Amino acid sequence: MNTDKPEHKDAPTFAFGKVVGFHGLKGVVKVRPATNNPELLLEVANVRTKETQYYEAIDLEIATLEFDKKLLYISFEGFEDRTSVEHFMEAELFTWEDQILELEEEEFWIKDLVGMKVFNEKQEEIGEVIDIVYGGNDLLEIRRPNDPPGKTILIPFVKSIVPTVDMEARKIIIAEIEGLLEAQ
C-alpha cells in the first residue's frame, strides 16, 4: 500500500469505481472498478466519494486494497466495521491521476481518445471520436461531419483496424477496409 499521503486541494478527476457490496464484518467494501485494467489502481491511497443530494463528498484514506474476481476489496482508515461503511453502498469513488500507475505502451485513457480526429490511411479526415463502447472488443464511436445529428459509426478498436494512435498529433488512423465506414 502506498503510504504517501498526497495533499489534494483540487477535486479528483479520475473515476475509481462504485461500491457494490460488502465483505465480512470488518468494514471491507466491494468496489467495481471504473477501468478495465484494475491493476492501475492498486497503489491508490486516497479516494473521494461523489457528492449526492443526501451526502457531502468525503475524502477517504485507503487502509487495505486487494483485487480479486473482478472486484476491489477495500477498507478505509477509521471505518472499522460493516455498520460504519454501509452508508457507502452505491457510492461513486474518484481519485487523483497522480495516484494511478502509468499505462503500458498501447494503452490509452478514454478521456485522452475522446475528441481525437480520425483519418483513413490516405490522410482523409473521417470524423472525431466521441466515446468508447465496451464489449467483446472495445469500439470507437465516431461522429462524421456530414452525418445527421445523433448518427455515429462504430469502429472496432483493434490493432488490425486501428493501426495508429498518435497521442502527440491527437489523431487516429484507421485501415481502409471495404464496408467499414458504410451506414450502420
Phi and psi in degrees as GROMACS dihedral restraints (atoms count N, CA, C in turn):
[ dihedral_restraints ]
;  ai    aj    ak    al  type     phi  dphi    fc
    3     4     5     6     1   -71.4    20    10
    4     5     6     7     1   118.7    20    10
    6     7     8     9     1   -91.9    20    10
    7     8     9    10     1    -8.3    20    10
    9    10    11    12     1   -68.4    20    10
   10    11    12    13     1   138.0    20    10
   12    13    14    15     1  -115.6    20    10
   13    14    15    16     1    89.7    20    10
   15    16    17    18     1   -66.1    20    10
   16    17    18    19     1   144.7    20    10
   18    19    20    21     1   -91.5    20    10
   19    20    21    22     1   116.8    20    10
   21    22    23    24     1  -119.9    20    10
   22    23    24    25     1   116.7    20    10
   24    25    26    27     1   -95.9    20    10
   25    26    27    28     1   -24.1    20    10
   27    28    29    30     1   -81.0    20    10
   28    29    30    31     1   163.1    20    10
   30    31    32    33     1   -74.7    20    10
   31    32    33    34     1   143.2    20    10
   33    34    35    36     1   -69.2    20    10
   34    35    36    37     1   144.9    20    10
   36    37    38    39     1  -116.8    20    10
   37    38    39    40     1    -5.9    20    10
   39    40    41    42     1  -103.3    20    10
   40    41    42    43     1   121.3    20    10
   42    43    44    45     1   -67.8    20    10
   43    44    45    46     1   120.7    20    10
   45    46    47    48     1   -92.3    20    10
   46    47    48    49     1   -47.0    20    10
   48    49    50    51     1   164.4    20    10
   49    50    51    52     1  -171.5    20    10
   51    52    53    54     1  -132.5    20    10
   52    53    54    55     1   134.5    20    10
   54    55    56    57     1   -70.8    20    10
   55    56    57    58     1   122.2    20    10
   57    58    59    60     1  -119.3    20    10
   58    59    60    61     1    -1.6    20    10
   60    61    62    63     1   172.8    20    10
   61    62    63    64     1  -169.0    20    10
   63    64    65    66     1  -132.1    20    10
   64    65    66    67     1   158.8    20    10
   66    67    68    69     1  -133.0    20    10
   67    68    69    70     1   109.6    20    10
   69    70    71    72     1    73.9    20    10
   70    71    72    73     1  -163.3    20    10
   72    73    74    75     1  -111.5    20    10
   73    74    75    76     1     5.2    20    10
   75    76    77    78     1  -101.5    20    10
   76    77    78    79     1    24.5    20    10
   78    79    80    81     1    84.0    20    10
   79    80    81    82     1    18.6    20    10
   81    82    83    84     1   -87.8    20    10
   82    83    84    85     1   129.4    20    10
   84    85    86    87     1  -106.2    20    10
   85    86    87    88     1   149.9    20    10
   87    88    89    90     1   -97.3    20    10
   88    89    90    91     1   129.7    20    10
   90    91    92    93     1  -122.9    20    10
   91    92    93    94     1   126.9    20    10
   93    94    95    96     1   -82.4    20    10
   94    95    96    97     1   116.1    20    10
   96    97    98    99     1   -65.7    20    10
   97    98    99   100     1   150.3    20    10
   99   100   101   102     1   -92.9    20    10
  100   101   102   103     1    18.0    20    10
  102   103   104   105     1  -136.3    20    10
  103   104   105   106     1   152.5    20    10
  105   106   107   108     1   -85.3    20    10
  106   107   108   109     1     6.7    20    10
  108   109   110   111     1  -131.9    20    10
  109   110   111   112     1    74.1    20    10
  111   112   113   114     1   -61.2    20    10
  112   113   114   115     1   -19.9    20    10
  114   115   116   117     1   -59.9    20    10
  115   116   117   118     1   -24.6    20    10
  117   118   119   120     1   -66.0    20    10
  118   119   120   121     1   -16.4    20    10
  120   121   122   123     1   -97.4    20    10
  121   122   123   124     1    -4.6    20    10
  123   124   125   126     1   -68.9    20    10
  124   125   126   127     1   -13.2    20    10
  126   127   128   129     1  -104.2    20    10
  127   128   129   130     1     4.0    20    10
  129   130   131   132     1   -66.2    20    10
  130   131   132   133     1   132.8    20    10
  132   133   134   135     1  -107.1    20    10
  133   134   135   136     1   -22.9    20    10
  135   136   137   138     1  -140.1    20    10
  136   137   138   139     1   142.4    20    10
  138   139   140   141     1  -134.7    20    10
  139   140   141   142     1   165.0    20    10
  141   142   143   144     1  -130.6    20    10
  142   143   144   145     1   136.2    20    10
  144   145   146   147     1   -77.1    20    10
  145   146   147   148     1   151.2    20    10
  147   148   149   150     1   -76.2    20    10
  148   149   150   151     1   135.2    20    10
  150   151   152   153     1   -67.4    20    10
  151   152   153   154     1   138.6    20    10
  153   154   155   156     1  -125.5    20    10
  154   155   156   157     1   179.6    20    10
  156   157   158   159     1   -69.1    20    10
  157   158   159   160     1   -15.6    20    10
  159   160   161   162     1  -104.3    20    10
  160   161   162   163     1   -25.7    20    10
  162   163   164   165     1  -134.7    20    10
  163   164   165   166     1   143.1    20    10
  165   166   167   168     1   -76.5    20    10
  166   167   168   169     1   159.0    20    10
  168   169   170   171     1   -65.1    20    10
  169   170   171   172     1   140.8    20    10
  171   172   173   174     1  -126.8    20    10
  172   173   174   175     1   132.7    20    10
  174   175   176   177     1   -84.1    20    10
  175   176   177   178     1   133.0    20    10
  177   178   179   180     1  -125.2    20    10
  178   179   180   181     1   137.1    20    10
  180   181   182   183     1   -97.3    20    10
  181   182   183   184     1   127.4    20    10
  183   184   185   186     1   -78.4    20    10
  184   185   186   187     1   127.2    20    10
  186   187   188   189     1   -90.6    20    10
  187   188   189   190     1   -46.7    20    10
  189   190   191   192     1  -137.7    20    10
  190   191   192   193     1   148.4    20    10
  192   193   194   195     1  -148.5    20    10
  193   194   195   196     1   122.6    20    10
  195   196   197   198     1  -133.5    20    10
  196   197   198   199     1   152.8    20    10
  198   199   200   201     1  -116.3    20    10
  199   200   201   202     1   129.0    20    10
  201   202   203   204     1  -158.6    20    10
  202   203   204   205     1   134.2    20    10
  204   205   206   207     1    52.4    20    10
  205   206   207   208     1    49.1    20    10
  207   208   209   210     1    69.1    20    10
  208   209   210   211     1     8.8    20    10
  210   211   212   213     1  -126.5    20    10
  211   212   213   214     1   151.8    20    10
  213   214   215   216     1   -95.6    20    10
  214   215   216   217     1   135.0    20    10
  216   217   218   219     1  -110.3    20    10
  217   218   219   220     1   116.5    20    10
  219   220   221   222     1  -130.3    20    10
  220   221   222   223     1   137.7    20    10
  222   223   224   225     1  -117.7    20    10
  223   224   225   226     1   150.9    20    10
  225   226   227   228     1  -115.0    20    10
  226   227   228   229     1   144.6    20    10
  228   229   230   231     1   -57.6    20    10
  229   230   231   232     1   132.5    20    10
  231   232   233   234     1    85.8    20    10
  232   233   234   235     1    -0.7    20    10
  234   235   236   237     1  -121.4    20    10
  235   236   237   238     1    93.5    20    10
  237   238   239   240     1   -94.0    20    10
  238   239   240   241     1   -12.9    20    10
  240   241   242   243     1  -142.1    20    10
  241   242   243   244     1   170.4    20    10
  243   244   245   246     1   -61.1    20    10
  244   245   246   247     1   -39.5    20    10
  246   247   248   249     1   -58.4    20    10
  247   248   249   250     1   -35.3    20    10
  249   250   251   252     1   -73.7    20    10
  250   251   252   253     1   -16.0    20    10
  252   253   254   255     1  -112.7    20    10
  253   254   255   256     1    -4.8    20    10
  255   256   257   258     1   -59.2    20    10
  256   257   258   259     1   -30.3    20    10
  258   259   260   261     1   -70.8    20    10
  259   260   261   262     1    -8.5    20    10
  261   262   263   264     1   -84.3    20    10
  262   263   264   265     1    -3.5    20    10
  264   265   266   267     1   -54.5    20    10
  265   266   267   268     1   131.3    20    10
  267   268   269   270     1    72.1    20    10
  268   269   270   271     1     4.4    20    10
  270   271   272   273     1   -68.1    20    10
  271   272   273   274     1   136.2    20    10
  273   274   275   276     1   -89.6    20    10
  274   275   276   277     1   132.4    20    10
  276   277   278   279     1  -111.5    20    10
  277   278   279   280     1   141.4    20    10
  279   280   281   282     1  -128.9    20    10
  280   281   282   283     1   156.5    20    10
  282   283   284   285     1  -140.0    20    10
  283   284   285   286     1  -178.3    20    10
  285   286   287   288     1   -99.8    20    10
  286   287   288   289     1   142.6    20    10
  288   289   290   291     1   -59.9    20    10
  289   290   291   292     1   -28.8    20    10
  291   292   293   294     1   -70.2    20    10
  292   293   294   295     1    -7.2    20    10
  294   295   296   297     1   -97.2    20    10
  295   296   297   298     1    -9.0    20    10
  297   298   299   300     1   -86.5    20    10
  298   299   300   301     1   138.2    20    10
  300   301   302   303     1   -65.2    20    10
  301   302   303   304     1   156.6    20    10
  303   304   305   306     1   -68.0    20    10
  304   305   306   307     1   146.2    20    10
  306   307   308   309     1   -73.9    20    10
  307   308   309   310     1   151.7    20    10
  309   310   311   312     1   -76.9    20    10
  310   311   312   313     1   166.0    20    10
  312   313   314   315     1   -61.6    20    10
  313   314   315   316     1   143.0    20    10
  315   316   317   318     1    73.4    20    10
  316   317   318   319     1    14.3    20    10
  318   319   320   321     1  -113.4    20    10
  319   320   321   322     1   145.8    20    10
  321   322   323   324     1  -141.1    20    10
  322   323   324   325     1   150.1    20    10
  324   325   326   327     1   -85.7    20    10
  325   326   327   328     1   142.3    20    10
  327   328   329   330     1   -55.4    20    10
  328   329   330   331     1   -45.7    20    10
  330   331   332   333     1   -59.9    20    10
  331   332   333   334     1   -26.2    20    10
  333   334   335   336     1   -81.1    20    10
  334   335   336   337     1   -27.8    20    10
  336   337   338   339     1   -81.8    20    10
  337   338   339   340     1   -35.3    20    10
  339   340   341   342     1   -63.7    20    10
  340   341   342   343     1   130.4    20    10
  342   343   344   345     1    96.9    20    10
  343   344   345   346     1   -10.3    20    10
  345   346   347   348     1   -72.9    20    10
  346   347   348   349     1   144.8    20    10
  348   349   350   351     1   -79.5    20    10
  349   350   351   352     1   145.0    20    10
  351   352   353   354     1  -115.5    20    10
  352   353   354   355     1   132.5    20    10
  354   355   356   357     1  -127.9    20    10
  355   356   357   358     1   156.5    20    10
  357   358   359   360     1   -86.8    20    10
  358   359   360   361     1  -179.1    20    10
  360   361   362   363     1   -69.6    20    10
  361   362   363   364     1   -15.4    20    10
  363   364   365   366     1   -88.8    20    10
  364   365   366   367     1     7.0    20    10
  366   367   368   369     1    68.5    20    10
  367   368   369   370     1    23.9    20    10
  369   370   371   372     1   -88.7    20    10
  370   371   372   373     1   131.8    20    10
  372   373   374   375     1   -69.9    20    10
  373   374   375   376     1   131.9    20    10
  375   376   377   378     1   -97.5    20    10
  376   377   378   379     1   -44.2    20    10
  378   379   380   381     1   169.0    20    10
  379   380   381   382     1  -150.4    20    10
  381   382   383   384     1  -137.2    20    10
  382   383   384   385     1   139.4    20    10
  384   385   386   387     1   -70.9    20    10
  385   386   387   388     1   126.3    20    10
  387   388   389   390     1  -112.1    20    10
  388   389   390   391     1   -15.1    20    10
  390   391   392   393     1  -171.6    20    10
  391   392   393   394     1   170.3    20    10
  393   394   395   396     1  -118.2    20    10
  394   395   396   397     1   132.1    20    10
  396   397   398   399     1  -107.8    20    10
  397   398   399   400     1   125.1    20    10
  399   400   401   402     1   -89.1    20    10
  400   401   402   403     1   143.3    20    10
  402   403   404   405     1  -171.1    20    10
  403   404   405   406     1  -152.0    20    10
  405   406   407   408     1   -55.2    20    10
  406   407   408   409     1   -46.8    20    10
  408   409   410   411     1  -120.3    20    10
  409   410   411   412     1   140.3    20    10
  411   412   413   414     1   -65.8    20    10
  412   413   414   415     1   149.8    20    10
  414   415   416   417     1  -122.8    20    10
  415   416   417   418     1   137.6    20    10
  417   418   419   420     1   -83.8    20    10
  418   419   420   421     1   125.9    20    10
  420   421   422   423     1   -94.4    20    10
  421   422   423   424     1   121.2    20    10
  423   424   425   426     1  -120.2    20    10
  424   425   426   427     1   132.9    20    10
  426   427   428   429     1  -101.0    20    10
  427   428   429   430     1   125.7    20    10
  429   430   431   432     1   -95.2    20    10
  430   431   432   433     1   147.4    20    10
  432   433   434   435     1   -62.5    20    10
  433   434   435   436     1   -32.4    20    10
  435   436   437   438     1   -97.0    20    10
  436   437   438   439     1     1.8    20    10
  438   439   440   441     1   -78.7    20    10
  439   440   441   442     1   153.8    20    10
  441   442   443   444     1   -64.4    20    10
  442   443   444   445     1   157.2    20    10
  444   445   446   447     1   -54.7    20    10
  445   446   447   448     1   138.2    20    10
  447   448   449   450     1    85.5    20    10
  448   449   450   451     1   -12.1    20    10
  450   451   452   453     1   -88.0    20    10
  451   452   453   454     1   130.5    20    10
  453   454   455   456     1  -138.8    20    10
  454   455   456   457     1   168.0    20    10
  456   457   458   459     1  -120.8    20    10
  457   458   459   460     1   154.4    20    10
  459   460   461   462     1  -114.4    20    10
  460   461   462   463     1   130.1    20    10
  462   463   464   465     1  -121.1    20    10
  463   464   465   466     1   124.5    20    10
  465   466   467   468     1   -57.3    20    10
  466   467   468   469     1   129.2    20    10
  468   469   470   471     1   -90.6    20    10
  469   470   471   472     1    70.0    20    10
  471   472   473   474     1  -125.3    20    10
  472   473   474   475     1   153.3    20    10
  474   475   476   477     1   -57.4    20    10
  475   476   477   478     1   -36.1    20    10
  477   478   479   480     1   -68.9    20    10
  478   479   480   481     1   -25.3    20    10
  480   481   482   483     1  -101.9    20    10
  481   482   483   484     1   -32.2    20    10
  483   484   485   486     1  -119.7    20    10
  484   485   486   487     1    79.7    20    10
  486   487   488   489     1   -73.8    20    10
  487   488   489   490     1   -21.2    20    10
  489   490   491   492     1  -134.1    20    10
  490   491   492   493     1   126.4    20    10
  492   493   494   495     1  -124.7    20    10
  493   494   495   496     1   108.0    20    10
  495   496   497   498     1  -102.7    20    10
  496   497   498   499     1    96.3    20    10
  498   499   500   501     1   -64.5    20    10
  499   500   501   502     1   -37.9    20    10
  501   502   503   504     1   -63.9    20    10
  502   503   504   505     1   -46.5    20    10
  504   505   506   507     1   -83.0    20    10
  505   506   507   508     1    -6.9    20    10
  507   508   509   510     1    56.4    20    10
  508   509   510   511     1    47.9    20    10
  510   511   512   513     1  -142.0    20    10
  511   512   513   514     1   150.4    20    10
  513   514   515   516     1  -121.3    20    10
  514   515   516   517     1   136.3    20    10
  516   517   518   519     1  -108.8    20    10
  517   518   519   520     1   130.2    20    10
  519   520   521   522     1  -112.7    20    10
  520   521   522   523     1   148.5    20    10
  522   523   524   525     1   -68.8    20    10
  523   524   525   526     1   150.9    20    10
  525   526   527   528     1   -89.2    20    10
  526   527   528   529     1   100.9    20    10
  528   529   530   531     1  -120.1    20    10
  529   530   531   532     1   128.3    20    10
  531   532   533   534     1   -55.2    20    10
  532   533   534   535     1   129.3    20    10
  534   535   536   537     1    85.1    20    10
  535   536   537   538     1    -9.1    20    10
  537   538   539   540     1   -61.4    20    10
  538   539   540   541     1   -37.3    20    10
  540   541   542   543     1  -101.9    20    10
  541   542   543   544     1     9.9    20    10
  543   544   545   546     1   -65.9    20    10
  544   545   546   547     1   163.1    20    10
  546   547   548   549     1   -54.7    20    10
  547   548   549   550     1   133.8    20    10
